[in-house]
Amino acid sequence: MKLQSLGLGALGVCALLFGCSTATVVTLQDGTEYITKDYPKTRTQDGFYEFEDLSGRHVKVRPEDVATVKEED
């Protein structure tokens, strides 16, 4: 019984670690595309979109510059 509970607990932790990450494509009005590791933080306290692209670079853009934000296919 305990082994079964441990297995389910470990499975839940793995789902939390790997299931929350959603690659997203942020396309700007000028056609520039960024692929992010996770869904970007929208409308932060200062009004910008903030995210980290796949290369690890922190990006901050004005909302009016963003054309679309969608999950990567």
C-alpha positions, 0 to 999 in steps of 0.5 A, a space after each residue: 500500500 505504501 509503495 503504491 502511494 509513493 508511486 502515485 506521489 512521484 507521478 504527481 510531482 513529475 506532472 507538476 514539474 513537466 506539465 506546467 511548462 508550455 512553449 509559447 510563440 510571441 509574435 510582435 507587430 513587426 513580425 519578430 517571433 520569440 519562442 518562450 519556455 513558459 507562457 509569458 507574464 502578461 501585463 506586469 506591474 509596469 504594464 509590459 509583457 515579460 518572458 524568457 526566450 529559449 536562449 535564456 534571454 529576458 525579454 520585456 515588450 510593450 503590450 501594443 507591440 504584441 500581435 499574438 501569443 499562442 502555444 507552439 504547435 
